[in-house]
Amino acid sequence: MKASIVDLRYKTNDILKALDRNESVTVLYHGKVKGIIKPAKKKSVSKIKDHPFFGMYKDAKKSVLEELENIRKPRYDL
């Protein structure tokens, strides 16, 4: 869609509808391109199981609680 500066002011609703349809809006000033308004990318919803860290320690011999205890212990035992 192409829109002039005047269209930005008076036809804002039409421009927003074009953005909802994932159309880019080219802004014209005196017939020359001044900029392009692109629709915002929608957030992709991903599952936790798809994260690369998930299942990283599946072959570990210690339980989760033992691992946490090991991480949280002080650096040096007194």
C-alpha positions, -999 to 999 in steps of 0.1 A, spaced: 0 0 0 12 35 -7 2 65 15 10 101 14 16 123 44 -20 135 42 -32 99 41 -13 92 73 -34 119 90 -68 113 75 -68 76 66 -50 62 96 -76 35 100 -70 22 65 -33 21 71 -37 2 103 -60 -23 86 -33 -28 59 -7 -35 86 -31 -60 102 -31 -78 68 7 -80 70 11 -54 42 39 -29 42 29 7 38 51 30 17 51 66 28 53 92 0 62 129 4 57 149 -28 56 117 -48 90 104 -35 94 75 -11 103 88 24 100 55 43 83 21 47 61 11 76 63 -27 82 40 -48 103 54 -59 137 65 -95 139 43 -116 160 59 -134 189 64 -170 183 53 -193 211 77 -221 216 75 -251 239 100 -256 266 108 -291 253 121 -275 220 148 -255 239 183 -269 233 190 -270 271 161 -293 278 173 -329 284 210 -319 284 217 -339 315 194 -369 308 223 -393 312 235 -378 346 239 -402 374 230 -377 402 195 -367 410 183 -332 405 184 -324 442 220 -337 445 230 -315 415 214 -285 432 231 -293 465 264 -294 446 258 -261 429 246 -243 461 274 -255 484 300 -230 495 332 -229 475 354 -241 504 343 -263 533 355 -249 566 
